[in-house]
């Protein structure tokens, strides 16, 4: 239900953003949508709308993905440990071995190595996709000339977002596609849990 509400909110925002802008600014050189050298977009006199309509969201997503996925990677790798009752109480660094004479009450569990650092592919790929287009657009905001080759290159890179999403999904979460799910799950558990695979949480 939450996902449907989020998607609906995004669509409502996009529709209102386009309709209100085109309705309010519809005269002469102050038009909201104007022809650019290669396509039609928000006019250069409405820089704030250009930022609020696209680039602020792109940069915000890149920042949030870095804030979320980088700690998640180190958490899964065992470099950051948090108290389940107090999420703000974190400890950086792997757990130390107990001192001599102290009982070792830790429950040994395998730590995913490469599986944890795969999480970094999400923010890295997103930054790679949006950075060229952001650089070109920022140069235009500063009234600098951007070569046509640079514009089309950055736009083409950004256009690969769908392909990048599919590749990441198939590589990191193949079970979500429901394609050969049992075999995929067993292989994933074998990589993640190693000799503990038979006692992994997904096994009954």
KEKOL-382005 format. One line per 4 residues: number of its first residue (from 0); their letters; for each residue x, y, z of C-alpha. Coordinates in nm, 2 decimals. Example, Ala and Ser with C-alpha at 12.3 -4.5 7.8 and 13.67 -1.06 7.14 Angstrom:
0	AS	1.23,-0.45,0.78  1.37,-0.11,0.71
This chain:
0	XXXX	0.00,0.00,0.00  0.28,0.24,0.08  0.44,0.17,-0.25  0.12,0.26,-0.44
4	XXXX	0.09,0.59,-0.24  0.45,0.68,-0.32  0.40,0.62,-0.69  0.07,0.81,-0.69
8	XXXX	0.24,1.11,-0.51  0.52,1.11,-0.77  0.27,1.12,-1.06  0.06,1.39,-0.90
12	XXXX	0.37,1.60,-0.84  0.49,1.56,-1.20  0.15,1.64,-1.35  0.09,1.95,-1.13
16	XXXX	0.45,2.07,-1.18  0.40,2.07,-1.56  0.04,2.19,-1.58  0.07,2.48,-1.33
20	XXXX	0.40,2.60,-1.48  0.27,2.59,-1.84  -0.06,2.77,-1.73  0.11,3.05,-1.53
24	XXXX	0.39,3.12,-1.77  0.24,3.12,-2.11  0.33,3.46,-2.27  0.61,3.54,-2.51
28	XXXX	0.97,3.49,-2.41  0.86,3.40,-2.06  0.70,3.07,-2.17  0.74,2.78,-1.94
32	XXXX	0.83,2.53,-2.21  1.06,2.66,-2.49  1.25,2.50,-2.77  1.62,2.42,-2.69
36	XXXX	1.88,2.33,-2.95  1.79,1.96,-2.93  1.45,1.93,-2.77  1.18,2.13,-2.57
40	XXXX	1.23,2.18,-2.20  1.17,2.43,-1.92  1.29,2.78,-2.04  1.62,2.92,-1.94
44	XXXX	1.44,3.20,-1.75  1.30,2.95,-1.50  1.63,2.81,-1.36  1.46,2.74,-1.03
48	XXXX	1.20,2.52,-1.20  1.47,2.34,-1.39  1.64,2.25,-1.07  1.32,2.16,-0.87
52	XXXX	1.18,1.97,-1.16  1.47,1.73,-1.22  1.82,1.79,-1.09  1.75,1.85,-0.72
56	XXXX	1.58,1.51,-0.72  1.87,1.34,-0.90  2.13,1.49,-0.67  1.92,1.41,-0.36
60	XXXX	1.88,1.05,-0.47  2.26,1.02,-0.52  2.32,1.17,-0.18  2.07,0.95,0.00
64	XXXX	2.19,0.63,-0.17  2.54,0.70,-0.05  2.42,0.78,0.30  2.22,0.45,0.31
68	XXXX	2.41,0.20,0.11  2.77,0.27,0.24  2.68,0.21,0.61  2.47,-0.09,0.50
72	XXXX	2.77,-0.24,0.32  2.99,-0.20,0.63  2.72,-0.33,0.85  2.67,-0.65,0.64
76	XXXX	3.05,-0.69,0.63  3.07,-0.68,1.01  3.26,-0.35,1.03  2.97,-0.17,1.19
80	XXXX	2.75,-0.33,1.47  2.44,-0.18,1.61  2.23,-0.26,1.91  1.88,-0.38,1.79
84	XXXX	1.72,-0.21,2.09  1.91,0.12,2.04  1.98,0.18,1.67  2.19,0.48,1.75
88	XXXX	2.43,0.28,1.96  2.68,0.16,1.70  3.03,0.01,1.73  3.28,0.05,1.45
92	XXXX	3.52,-0.23,1.39  3.50,-0.61,1.40  3.43,-0.77,1.74  3.75,-0.85,1.93
96	XXXX	3.83,-1.19,2.06  3.76,-1.23,2.44  4.05,-1.18,2.68  4.21,-1.47,2.85
100	XXXX	3.98,-1.62,3.12  3.67,-1.46,2.98  3.40,-1.69,2.83  3.33,-1.65,2.46
104	XXXX	2.95,-1.61,2.45  2.94,-1.48,2.09  2.74,-1.68,1.84  2.97,-1.74,1.54
108	XXXX	2.81,-1.66,1.21  2.96,-1.63,0.87  3.02,-1.28,0.74  2.93,-1.21,0.38
112	XXXX	3.23,-1.06,0.21  3.17,-0.98,-0.15  2.80,-1.00,-0.09  2.82,-0.69,0.14
116	XXXX	3.03,-0.48,-0.10  2.79,-0.56,-0.38  2.56,-0.30,-0.20  2.80,-0.03,-0.32
120	XXXX	2.71,-0.10,-0.68  2.38,0.08,-0.63  2.52,0.43,-0.54  2.82,0.40,-0.76
124	XXXX	2.61,0.31,-1.07  2.36,0.59,-1.00  2.64,0.85,-0.96  2.80,0.74,-1.29
128	XXXX	2.47,0.77,-1.47  2.37,1.12,-1.35  2.71,1.28,-1.32  2.78,1.35,-1.69
132	XXXX	2.44,1.50,-1.74  2.47,1.71,-1.43  2.80,1.85,-1.53  2.67,1.95,-1.87
136	XXXX	2.36,2.11,-1.73  2.56,2.29,-1.46  2.78,2.44,-1.73  2.47,2.56,-1.91
140	XXXX	2.34,2.72,-1.59  2.67,2.92,-1.58  2.62,3.03,-1.94  2.91,2.82,-2.07
144	XXXX	2.90,2.65,-2.41  2.86,2.27,-2.40  2.96,2.09,-2.72  2.69,1.89,-2.89
148	XXXX	2.90,1.57,-2.85  2.90,1.62,-2.47  2.53,1.68,-2.45  2.44,1.37,-2.65
152	XXXX	2.70,1.16,-2.46  2.57,1.26,-2.12  2.21,1.21,-2.23  2.29,0.86,-2.37
156	XXXX	2.46,0.76,-2.04  2.16,0.88,-1.84  1.94,0.69,-2.08  2.11,0.36,-1.97
160	XXXX	1.94,0.39,-1.63  1.68,0.12,-1.71  1.95,-0.12,-1.83  2.16,-0.05,-1.52
164	XXXX	1.86,-0.12,-1.30  1.79,-0.45,-1.47  2.15,-0.56,-1.45  2.17,-0.47,-1.08
168	XXXX	1.85,-0.65,-1.01  1.95,-0.97,-1.19  2.29,-0.97,-1.03  2.21,-0.87,-0.67
172	XXXX	1.85,-0.98,-0.62  1.77,-1.25,-0.88  1.51,-1.41,-0.65  1.29,-1.11,-0.69
176	XXXX	1.23,-1.19,-1.06  1.08,-1.53,-0.97  1.29,-1.69,-1.25  1.42,-2.03,-1.14
180	XXXX	1.37,-1.91,-0.78  1.44,-2.23,-0.58  1.78,-2.29,-0.76  1.87,-1.92,-0.74
184	XXXX	1.79,-1.91,-0.37  1.99,-2.22,-0.29  2.29,-2.08,-0.49  2.26,-1.74,-0.31
188	XXXX	2.24,-1.91,0.03  2.54,-2.12,-0.05  2.74,-1.81,-0.14  2.62,-1.62,0.17
192	XXXX	2.62,-1.88,0.44  2.88,-2.13,0.32  2.88,-2.44,0.54  2.59,-2.29,0.74
196	XXXX	2.35,-2.30,0.44  2.13,-2.58,0.58  2.06,-2.36,0.89  2.00,-2.03,0.71
200	XXXX	1.68,-1.84,0.80  1.50,-1.92,0.48  1.52,-2.29,0.54  1.23,-2.45,0.73
